[in-house]
Amino acid sequence: MFYEDFTTWNPYLGMEIGMTRWANEKTRSLAFAKFDAEYPPAEEKMSIEEMLQGYTINGAIQLGVEDKKGSIEAGKDADFLVFDNDLLTAEKHGFSHNKPAEVYFGGKKMN
């Protein structure tokens, strides 16, 4: 039987692990994925700014769509998320629990 764990597709989980190199009791992941120590190499922790760039403009550049995606600029698609908290100052441990309050595609709010 094929089993896919879609919780690992959560970009906020990727950001949390990238910033902390840790999956603990605060992390939104399955119990078997949690550890009692940092993922090696611990010195490769990234800042929230680096993680956000990786999931936005740098991801768009890797896909070759940076002319339309990855940042908010005139002439781009206006796909963006609105959060009810500030991701730049959010707690790193537990960051995987963040969810957007609003989602916009092409400048239009999705319901």
Backbone as CSV, one residue per row, in Angstrom:
resi,resn,N_x,N_y,N_z,CA_x,CA_y,CA_z,C_x,C_y,C_z
1,MET,0.840,-1.179,0.000,0.000,0.000,0.000,0.888,1.246,0.000
2,PHE,0.551,2.215,-0.839,1.305,3.454,-0.934,0.796,4.425,0.122
3,TYR,1.708,5.013,0.876,1.345,5.986,1.904,2.150,7.254,1.678
4,GLU,1.489,8.372,1.612,2.155,9.661,1.443,1.827,10.538,2.642
5,ASP,2.844,11.060,3.280,2.666,11.953,4.413,2.760,13.391,3.909
6,PHE,1.624,14.026,3.674,1.599,15.369,3.120,2.003,16.434,4.132
7,THR,2.132,16.089,5.420,2.574,17.089,6.383,3.990,17.550,6.082
8,THR,4.789,16.714,5.429,6.160,17.105,5.095,6.192,18.111,3.954
9,TRP,5.070,18.356,3.280,5.003,19.328,2.198,4.760,20.742,2.733
10,ASN,4.591,20.897,4.013,4.312,22.178,4.648,5.556,23.066,4.566
11,PRO,5.517,24.193,3.840,6.711,25.041,3.753,7.132,25.605,5.101
12,TYR,6.207,25.776,6.021,6.539,26.310,7.339,7.312,25.282,8.161
13,LEU,7.065,24.001,7.917,7.862,22.941,8.538,9.289,23.013,8.000
14,GLY,9.438,23.164,6.691,10.771,23.295,6.104,11.512,24.497,6.650
15,MET,10.793,25.603,6.828,11.419,26.802,7.378,11.830,26.591,8.829
16,GLU,10.967,25.945,9.606,11.299,25.695,11.016,12.550,24.839,11.128
17,ILE,12.618,23.760,10.364,13.792,22.884,10.420,15.029,23.626,9.921
18,GLY,14.872,24.447,8.881,15.998,25.220,8.375,16.525,26.233,9.380
19,MET,15.626,26.818,10.163,16.039,27.829,11.144,16.558,27.222,12.441
20,THR,16.007,26.059,12.833,16.349,25.487,14.141,17.198,24.223,14.041
21,ARG,17.131,23.523,12.884,17.768,22.215,12.693,17.236,21.222,13.734
22,TRP,15.931,21.359,14.048,15.341,20.585,15.136,13.891,20.259,14.804
23,ALA,13.423,19.100,15.207,12.001,18.746,15.170,11.658,18.218,16.555
24,ASN,10.999,19.050,17.349,10.717,18.666,18.731,9.218,18.684,19.004
25,GLU,8.848,18.722,20.275,7.428,18.653,20.649,6.614,19.839,20.139
26,LYS,7.247,20.960,19.823,6.535,22.118,19.290,6.346,22.044,17.772
27,THR,7.052,21.141,17.116,7.055,21.054,15.664,5.817,20.327,15.159
28,ARG,5.206,20.877,14.123,4.034,20.247,13.510,4.516,19.172,12.534
29,SER,4.755,17.992,13.068,5.167,16.848,12.257,4.754,15.581,12.979
30,LEU,4.839,14.475,12.291,4.465,13.201,12.891,5.453,12.828,13.992
31,ALA,4.969,12.082,14.977,5.789,11.744,16.147,7.092,11.055,15.759
32,PHE,7.067,10.170,14.746,8.283,9.447,14.385,9.348,10.357,13.772
33,ALA,8.963,11.560,13.347,9.906,12.487,12.728,10.577,13.408,13.741
34,LYS,10.187,13.309,15.007,10.736,14.195,16.035,11.971,13.551,16.665
35,PHE,12.960,14.386,17.001,14.220,13.890,17.519,14.581,14.612,18.803
36,ASP,15.496,14.024,19.559,15.970,14.606,20.806,17.215,15.454,20.612
37,ALA,17.613,15.686,19.375,18.818,16.464,19.098,18.655,17.203,17.780
38,GLU,19.553,18.169,17.545,19.516,18.915,16.297,19.915,18.017,15.129
39,TYR,19.348,18.342,13.955,19.796,17.684,12.741,21.194,18.195,12.417
40,PRO,22.094,17.323,12.046,23.413,17.804,11.660,23.373,18.369,10.235
41,PRO,24.240,19.265,9.884,25.124,20.021,10.761,24.408,21.222,11.360
42,ALA,24.462,21.337,12.656,23.749,22.385,13.390,24.195,23.781,12.979
43,GLU,25.430,23.930,12.538,25.930,25.257,12.169,25.339,25.772,10.857
44,GLU,24.507,24.984,10.196,23.890,25.416,8.943,22.495,26.020,9.131
45,LYS,22.178,26.462,10.331,20.903,27.140,10.574,20.824,28.387,9.700
46,MET,19.623,28.691,9.245,19.416,29.868,8.409,18.485,30.840,9.117
47,SER,18.522,32.088,8.721,17.638,33.100,9.299,16.266,33.025,8.634
48,ILE,15.288,33.644,9.247,13.949,33.691,8.653,13.998,34.421,7.312
49,GLU,14.815,35.449,7.216,14.931,36.175,5.946,15.460,35.258,4.840
50,GLU,16.470,34.447,5.161,17.016,33.506,4.176,15.975,32.455,3.787
51,MET,15.214,31.987,4.764,14.197,30.967,4.484,13.092,31.545,3.603
52,LEU,12.628,32.751,3.908,11.579,33.370,3.097,12.054,33.619,1.669
53,GLN,13.283,34.059,1.506,13.823,34.253,0.158,13.914,32.920,-0.580
54,GLY,14.291,31.880,0.128,14.387,30.557,-0.480,13.048,30.038,-0.977
55,TYR,11.995,30.327,-0.235,10.661,29.847,-0.605,9.917,30.806,-1.535
56,THR,10.504,31.976,-1.829,9.820,32.944,-2.696,10.679,33.232,-3.922
57,ILE,11.439,34.308,-3.903,12.160,34.734,-5.100,13.202,33.714,-5.549
58,ASN,13.949,33.115,-4.626,14.963,32.144,-5.053,14.327,30.895,-5.653
59,GLY,13.177,30.481,-5.120,12.443,29.359,-5.715,11.953,29.701,-7.109
60,ALA,11.463,30.918,-7.287,11.000,31.361,-8.609,12.156,31.398,-9.601
61,ILE,13.319,31.846,-9.143,14.500,31.880,-10.016,14.878,30.463,-10.444
62,GLN,14.871,29.515,-9.512,15.201,28.125,-9.844,14.239,27.553,-10.874
63,LEU,12.981,27.968,-10.824,11.972,27.486,-11.768,11.924,28.311,-13.052
64,GLY,12.683,29.401,-13.106,12.706,30.243,-14.290,11.454,31.082,-14.482
65,VAL,10.752,31.393,-13.386,9.514,32.175,-13.469,9.606,33.482,-12.681
66,GLU,10.832,33.935,-12.407,11.019,35.128,-11.583,10.484,36.392,-12.227
67,ASP,10.196,36.360,-13.527,9.615,37.537,-14.173,8.148,37.712,-13.802
68,LYS,7.493,36.654,-13.276,6.079,36.719,-12.902,5.799,36.338,-11.446
69,LYS,6.723,35.638,-10.806,6.489,35.094,-9.456,7.643,35.425,-8.525
70,GLY,7.463,35.209,-7.234,8.550,35.248,-6.275,8.721,36.529,-5.504
71,SER,8.141,37.629,-5.967,8.219,38.898,-5.242,7.027,39.758,-5.648
72,ILE,6.760,40.763,-4.851,5.648,41.661,-5.139,6.214,42.889,-5.853
73,GLU,5.942,42.961,-7.145,6.426,44.059,-7.980,5.393,44.330,-9.068
74,ALA,5.390,45.563,-9.581,4.495,45.914,-10.689,4.763,44.979,-11.861
75,GLY,3.688,44.464,-12.447,3.794,43.579,-13.591,3.846,42.104,-13.259
76,LYS,4.000,41.768,-11.971,4.014,40.360,-11.573,2.592,39.901,-11.250
77,ASP,2.412,38.609,-11.001,1.094,38.000,-10.877,0.296,38.368,-9.632
78,ALA,0.881,38.972,-8.640,0.197,39.339,-7.387,-0.376,38.121,-6.677
79,ASP,0.440,37.064,-6.581,0.121,35.889,-5.764,0.840,36.088,-4.434
80,PHE,0.090,36.159,-3.328,0.727,36.382,-2.038,-0.166,35.909,-0.908
81,LEU,0.432,35.789,0.274,-0.254,35.364,1.489,-0.226,36.494,2.503
82,VAL,-1.265,36.567,3.325,-1.328,37.529,4.426,-1.437,36.719,5.716
83,PHE,-0.598,37.061,6.678,-0.604,36.363,7.966,-1.102,37.306,9.045
84,ASP,-1.667,36.749,10.109,-2.114,37.585,11.214,-1.022,37.758,12.260
85,ASN,0.165,37.232,11.965,1.326,37.455,12.823,2.522,37.811,11.941
86,ASP,3.548,38.361,12.543,4.745,38.779,11.825,5.714,37.604,11.755
87,LEU,5.895,37.040,10.562,6.780,35.888,10.415,8.234,36.228,10.744
88,LEU,8.606,37.480,10.590,9.989,37.878,10.865,10.325,37.845,12.356
89,THR,9.299,37.934,13.195,9.541,37.902,14.638,8.883,36.698,15.319
90,ALA,8.290,35.814,14.542,7.605,34.638,15.099,8.607,33.693,15.763
91,GLU,8.153,32.986,16.765,8.970,31.988,17.451,9.437,30.939,16.439
92,LYS,10.714,30.613,16.458,11.265,29.649,15.502,10.811,28.226,15.802
93,HIS,10.855,27.843,17.090,10.367,26.507,17.468,8.847,26.563,17.472
94,GLY,8.221,25.789,16.616,6.774,25.833,16.453,6.359,26.637,15.236
95,PHE,7.331,27.145,14.463,7.046,27.935,13.263,6.174,27.155,12.281
96,SER,6.257,25.833,12.322,5.498,24.977,11.400,3.993,25.058,11.611
97,HIS,3.540,25.692,12.671,2.100,25.839,12.926,1.506,27.086,12.268
98,ASN,2.341,27.919,11.647,1.831,29.117,10.967,0.924,28.728,9.805
99,LYS,-0.108,29.509,9.610,-1.016,29.344,8.474,-1.410,30.734,7.992
100,PRO,-1.559,30.888,6.678,-1.978,32.207,6.192,-3.421,32.511,6.587
101,ALA,-3.682,33.774,6.901,-5.038,34.221,7.202,-5.805,34.496,5.904
102,GLU,-5.062,34.933,4.865,-5.674,35.218,3.564,-4.724,34.765,2.459
103,VAL,-5.305,34.344,1.340,-4.541,33.899,0.172,-5.033,34.676,-1.041
104,TYR,-4.088,35.208,-1.820,-4.415,35.965,-3.031,-3.732,35.340,-4.237
105,PHE,-4.481,35.151,-5.317,-3.940,34.705,-6.610,-4.350,35.721,-7.639
106,GLY,-3.392,36.211,-8.388,-3.684,37.215,-9.387,-4.313,38.461,-8.789
107,GLY,-3.981,38.760,-7.546,-4.531,39.926,-6.872,-5.925,39.733,-6.330
108,LYS,-6.499,38.538,-6.510,-7.870,38.273,-6.040,-7.827,37.377,-4.806
109,LYS,-8.586,37.779,-3.784,-8.662,37.014,-2.555,-9.411,35.713,-2.797
110,MET,-8.797,34.608,-2.350,-9.438,33.295,-2.458,-10.260,33.038,-1.192
111,ASN,-11.380,32.417,-1.340,-12.240,32.102,-0.185,-11.934,30.738,0.382
